[in-house]
Amino acid sequence: MIFDNISIQTKHIAEQLKNFFFNNDEVKQRDNIVKQWSGKLWRAHPWAYEVLKNASDLELARKNFYQGIVERERAIRSKKLSVHPLEWSIIRDACYVMRNIISKR
């Protein structure tokens, strides 16, 4: 009888853990948000998607992505953009940060 009660409690706890990790609505909602935003990001930057998709390994993806950022930064610097100086600074800093994130250490 005691073991039956423990077994029922164990099954209940196992069911709660299973629901928490695998059937949790918050997890499903988070996954849907990630899918939604990742789709938007890939549509906004198709070059990044192609670079990452076509790379055969992580090192090649890193090199190609880095080169893509450098090319875009060079193109931005060579054009006379009519943007606010603060936006210009943000663009420049964003390129710098991205290069540092993916650079080889």
Residue pairs with C-beta under 8 A, 6 or more apart in sequence:
21 27
41 48
42 48
42 49
47 68
48 65
48 68
51 61
51 64
51 65
51 68
52 61
52 65
54 64
55 61
55 64
62 102
62 104
65 102
66 99
66 102
66 103
69 95
69 98
69 99
69 102
70 99
72 95
73 92
73 95
73 99
76 91
76 92
76 95
81 88
83 91
